Amino acid sequence: MAYSSAEAAFEGRKDDALRRQFWRKLQGVAASIPFAEELLTAYYCAFDRKTPTSVKATLVGALAYFVLPIDAIPDFLPVLGFTDDAAFLAAAIKLVTDHIRPEHRDAAQRVLASLK
């Protein structure tokens, strides 16, 4: 798909906003969610220039669902709050697992270790 320069700039702003919101939310909950490593792995795969566009779209959708304040089960609910986020992420990763490379996992593990 070819983008005009205005469309590319708009897409870049959306990516920047998602990235900021992702890191803000992750830093607040990283210690309390058991799927933090998978979430970070999805993040690194989604924003890797070598990742195919269809894979990026799937993973960005899962990341956006994590970031959005309104979802099927509100995140502030104890125990259940992140189960829908985890399920959505697991489904996305299952669909694109062939595109997740060791360097995505390595980056996720490094960042997660630094957040603890």
Secondary structure, 3 states (H helix, E strand, C coil): CCCCHHHHHHHHHHHHHHHHHHHHHHHHHHHHCCCHHHHHHHHHHHCCCCCCHHHHHHHHHHHHHHHCCCCCCCCCCCCCCCHHHHHHHHHHHHHHHHHCCHHHHHHHHHHHHHHC
